[in-house]
Amino acid sequence: MKRVEITEAAAKIVRQLQEAHGELIFHQSGGCCDGSSPMIFPEGELYLDESDILLGTIGDVNFYMNKDQFEYWRHTHLTVDITEGRGASFSLEIPLGLRFIIHSRLFTEAEGKAFNKL
């Protein structure tokens, strides 16, 4: 059971970005511009601190979310996908004419019980 997953189309882009940039991380902050969209950065480029929560690993990439944003999403299963279009962020996929997006659904009762400890 996972809190966050990735579509095959998005995983393909992640693999392409890993080949070009090495180790990566996803982060979803909930800030301005595209801050509520998942963004991907080279590992070490984005400062993470105690306000960031590791939700899981997708496509060999850790997915972090800011605690404030997590409060809105804590009862949902997230799936990272990719779509055409330029976002307004510094995320690595933007020059490809693509952007990562989130599809969400409420947890099932069993998932809610399993993840209630976070």
C-alpha positions as CSV (number, residue, x, y, z in Angstrom):
1,M,0.0,0.0,0.0
2,K,1.4,3.4,-1.1
3,R,0.5,6.9,-0.4
4,V,1.9,8.2,-3.7
5,E,2.4,6.4,-7.1
6,I,3.4,7.3,-10.6
7,T,1.9,6.6,-14.0
8,E,4.1,4.8,-16.6
9,A,4.1,7.9,-18.8
10,A,5.4,10.0,-16.0
11,A,7.9,7.4,-14.9
12,K,9.3,7.4,-18.5
13,I,10.0,11.1,-18.2
14,V,11.6,10.6,-14.8
15,R,14.0,8.0,-16.3
16,Q,14.8,10.5,-19.1
17,L,15.5,13.2,-16.5
18,Q,17.6,10.8,-14.3
19,E,19.8,10.0,-17.4
20,A,20.4,13.8,-17.9
21,H,20.6,15.0,-14.3
22,G,21.4,12.0,-12.0
23,E,19.7,11.6,-8.7
24,L,16.4,13.5,-8.3
25,I,13.7,14.4,-5.8
26,F,10.1,15.4,-6.2
27,H,8.7,18.2,-4.0
28,Q,5.2,19.6,-3.6
29,S,5.2,22.8,-1.6
30,G,1.7,24.3,-2.0
31,G,3.3,27.7,-2.6
32,C,2.6,30.3,-5.4
33,C,2.9,29.8,-9.1
34,D,3.1,26.0,-9.7
35,G,4.0,25.3,-6.1
36,S,1.0,23.1,-5.7
37,S,2.2,20.9,-8.6
38,P,4.8,18.3,-8.1
39,M,8.2,19.5,-9.1
40,I,11.3,17.5,-9.8
41,F,14.8,18.8,-9.0
42,P,18.4,17.4,-8.9
43,E,18.9,15.9,-5.4
44,G,20.6,18.5,-3.2
45,E,19.4,21.5,-5.2
46,L,16.3,22.0,-3.0
47,Y,16.8,22.6,0.8
48,L,14.7,20.1,2.8
49,D,14.1,20.6,6.5
50,E,11.7,19.5,9.2
51,S,8.8,21.1,7.4
52,D,9.0,18.6,4.6
53,I,7.6,15.1,4.8
54,L,8.7,12.1,2.8
55,L,5.5,10.5,1.4
56,G,7.2,7.7,-0.5
57,T,9.4,6.8,-3.4
58,I,8.2,6.7,-7.0
59,G,10.4,5.7,-9.9
60,D,13.4,5.6,-7.6
61,V,12.8,9.2,-6.6
62,N,11.8,10.4,-3.1
63,F,8.6,12.4,-3.0
64,Y,8.4,15.1,-0.4
65,M,5.6,17.4,0.6
66,N,5.6,20.5,2.8
67,K,3.7,19.9,6.1
68,D,1.2,22.7,5.5
69,Q,0.3,21.2,2.1
70,F,0.2,17.7,3.6
71,E,-2.6,18.8,5.9
72,Y,-4.8,19.4,2.9
73,W,-3.8,16.1,1.2
74,R,-3.4,13.7,4.2
75,H,-6.6,11.8,3.4
76,T,-5.8,11.3,-0.3
77,H,-3.9,8.8,-2.5
78,L,-1.8,10.7,-5.0
79,T,-0.7,9.6,-8.5
80,V,1.9,11.7,-10.3
81,D,1.2,12.0,-14.0
82,I,2.6,14.1,-16.9
83,T,0.8,16.4,-19.3
84,E,1.7,18.7,-22.2
85,G,2.1,22.3,-21.4
86,R,4.6,24.6,-19.7
87,G,4.3,25.2,-16.0
88,A,5.6,28.3,-14.3
89,S,8.2,26.5,-12.1
90,F,11.9,25.6,-12.2
91,S,11.0,21.9,-12.4
92,L,13.3,19.9,-14.7
93,E,10.6,18.7,-17.1
94,I,9.5,22.2,-18.1
95,P,12.0,22.6,-21.0
96,L,10.5,19.5,-22.5
97,G,7.1,21.2,-22.9
98,L,5.7,19.0,-20.2
99,R,4.7,19.3,-16.6
100,F,3.9,16.9,-13.8
101,I,0.4,16.9,-12.3
102,I,-1.3,15.1,-9.5
103,H,-4.4,13.0,-9.7
104,S,-5.9,12.3,-6.3
105,R,-8.6,10.2,-4.7
106,L,-9.8,9.8,-1.1
107,F,-8.2,6.9,0.7
108,T,-10.3,3.7,1.1
109,E,-11.2,2.9,4.7
110,A,-8.2,0.4,4.9
111,E,-5.8,2.9,3.5
112,G,-7.0,5.6,5.9
113,K,-6.4,3.3,8.9
114,A,-3.0,2.4,7.6
115,F,-1.8,5.9,7.0
116,N,-3.6,7.5,10.0
117,K,-0.3,7.4,12.0
118,L,1.2,10.2,9.9
